[in-house]
Amino acid sequence: VQHVHEDDSLSRPGSSTLTMFKAVLVALALVGASAYTPSFGRTAVRMSADSSRREFAGKLAAGAAAMGAASAPAQASYGEGTKFSIFGLLGNGDSYSENAAYGSDQSQAVYSAYSPFSPVSESSLSPAKKAEYLKFQQGILAESEKRLKSAVIPKAISRKAWSEVTTELSRQLYSMRKAMNSVGGDPALAKTFYQDIEALNLACLRKKQEVAQAAYEKSVADFDKFKASL
């Protein structure tokens, strides 16, 4: 009876599955162990490839160093340390730098201590370029005047479409100030016009229709005064 009971336990469902699972685990363990087994052939090939790569990298670095030495600026010397400047007072204040060494290595005065450029003057542009630049700015001013006096802004104010007004002020009219400063005219009248535009923009942001309309009408009148001063 005992013998029959043992045979029944071996024939229960799942016993063969458990046996197969154990066999799979053993096979995987053997495969993993073989993967870590050293292979002298593969090691030799890998060492040879690494050696070739190191040799190529060494030659490439040597070539780059030679090219760098050939194209180095005249101020740099072999073996010197890094040059630096602290506000032009400490370190190498006379060395060339991205920001002109705070003006210490420029032949003319710079616009600021952090700029390599000189202030704008009569000699900034050649006569030919100056005439061309003036013509370009006059074109911008003419186009800006056309848009300022068009029906876009008044209609937008009447409909309380505030974003349309502010958008128009930041498009072509955004370049109007620079154009007015470039073509000449009375600076005081130009400043008054700028203040009118700022008041118009602020009124639109605050959604005050009457204030916006008054600021717009004043800006048109003040621009005509500026234009008469040209």
Solvent accessible surface area in square Angstrom, and as a share of the most:
residue,aa,sasa,rsa
1,V,166,0.95
2,Q,123,0.55
3,H,130,0.58
4,V,91,0.52
5,H,116,0.52
6,E,89,0.40
7,D,67,0.35
8,D,80,0.42
9,S,36,0.23
10,L,134,0.67
11,S,86,0.56
12,R,157,0.57
13,P,136,0.86
14,G,45,0.44
15,S,44,0.28
16,S,76,0.49
17,T,90,0.52
18,L,99,0.49
19,T,91,0.53
20,M,133,0.59
21,F,115,0.48
22,K,116,0.49
23,A,61,0.48
24,V,81,0.46
25,L,90,0.45
26,V,91,0.52
27,A,51,0.40
28,L,111,0.55
29,A,65,0.50
30,L,120,0.60
31,V,98,0.56
32,G,32,0.31
33,A,63,0.49
34,S,69,0.44
35,A,73,0.57
36,Y,193,0.73
37,T,78,0.45
38,P,101,0.64
39,S,34,0.22
40,F,172,0.72
41,G,48,0.47
42,R,141,0.52
43,T,56,0.33
44,A,61,0.47
45,V,106,0.61
46,R,134,0.49
47,M,128,0.57
48,S,67,0.43
49,A,38,0.30
50,D,41,0.21
51,S,55,0.35
52,S,66,0.42
53,R,146,0.53
54,R,162,0.59
55,E,102,0.46
56,F,136,0.57
57,A,55,0.43
58,G,43,0.41
59,K,134,0.57
60,L,111,0.55
61,A,64,0.49
62,A,63,0.49
63,G,34,0.33
64,A,63,0.49
65,A,68,0.53
66,A,62,0.48
67,M,144,0.64
68,G,39,0.37
69,A,79,0.61
70,A,92,0.71
71,S,91,0.59
72,A,50,0.38
73,P,94,0.59
74,A,111,0.86
75,Q,67,0.30
76,A,56,0.44
77,S,61,0.39
78,Y,228,0.87
79,G,72,0.70
80,E,95,0.43
81,G,63,0.60
82,T,128,0.74
83,K,84,0.35
84,F,116,0.48
85,S,33,0.21
86,I,80,0.40
87,F,135,0.56
88,G,30,0.28
89,L,153,0.76
90,L,113,0.56
91,G,50,0.48
92,N,52,0.27
93,G,16,0.15
94,D,110,0.57
95,S,10,0.07
96,Y,159,0.60
97,S,59,0.38
98,E,162,0.72
99,N,65,0.33
100,A,3,0.03
101,A,2,0.02
102,Y,72,0.27
103,G,22,0.21
104,S,69,0.44
105,D,33,0.17
106,Q,72,0.32
107,S,119,0.76
108,Q,126,0.56
109,A,80,0.62
110,V,28,0.16
111,Y,160,0.61
112,S,45,0.29
113,A,50,0.39
114,Y,139,0.53
115,S,18,0.12
116,P,51,0.32
117,F,148,0.62
118,S,51,0.33
119,P,65,0.41
120,V,141,0.81
121,S,63,0.41
122,E,137,0.62
123,S,100,0.65
124,S,60,0.38
125,L,82,0.41
126,S,57,0.37
127,P,116,0.73
128,A,78,0.61
129,K,119,0.50
130,K,90,0.38
131,A,65,0.50
132,E,110,0.49
133,Y,82,0.31
134,L,69,0.34
135,K,153,0.65
136,F,127,0.53
137,Q,6,0.03
138,Q,91,0.40
139,G,43,0.41
140,I,33,0.17
141,L,13,0.06
142,A,61,0.47
143,E,55,0.24
144,S,0,0.00
145,E,26,0.12
146,K,135,0.57
147,R,73,0.27
148,L,0,0.00
149,K,83,0.35
150,S,39,0.25
151,A,53,0.41
152,V,73,0.42
153,I,0,0.00
154,P,39,0.24
155,K,126,0.53
156,A,0,0.00
157,I,2,0.01
158,S,74,0.48
159,R,146,0.53
160,K,117,0.49
161,A,19,0.15
162,W,30,0.11
163,S,78,0.51
164,E,73,0.33
165,V,0,0.00
166,T,31,0.18
167,T,69,0.40
168,E,12,0.05
169,L,17,0.08
170,S,69,0.45
171,R,137,0.50
172,Q,39,0.17
173,L,14,0.07
174,Y,168,0.64
175,S,47,0.30
176,M,5,0.02
177,R,130,0.48
178,K,126,0.53
179,A,0,0.00
180,M,1,0.01
181,N,99,0.51
182,S,37,0.24
183,V,26,0.15
184,G,37,0.35
185,G,32,0.30
186,D,54,0.28
187,P,107,0.67
188,A,67,0.52
189,L,53,0.26
190,A,5,0.04
191,K,124,0.52
192,T,46,0.27
193,F,4,0.02
194,Y,22,0.08
195,Q,93,0.41
196,D,9,0.05
197,I,34,0.17
198,E,101,0.45
199,A,45,0.35
200,L,0,0.00
201,N,49,0.25
202,L,81,0.40
203,A,4,0.03
204,C,2,0.01
205,L,115,0.57
206,R,150,0.55
207,K,141,0.60
208,K,101,0.43
209,Q,60,0.26
210,E,151,0.68
211,V,79,0.45
212,A,0,0.00
213,Q,59,0.26
214,A,59,0.46
215,A,11,0.08
216,Y,17,0.06
217,E,100,0.45
218,K,103,0.44
219,S,0,0.00
220,V,32,0.19
221,A,49,0.38
222,D,13,0.07
223,F,0,0.00
224,D,63,0.33
225,K,116,0.49
226,F,1,0.00
227,K,96,0.41
228,A,86,0.67
229,S,44,0.29
230,L,103,0.51
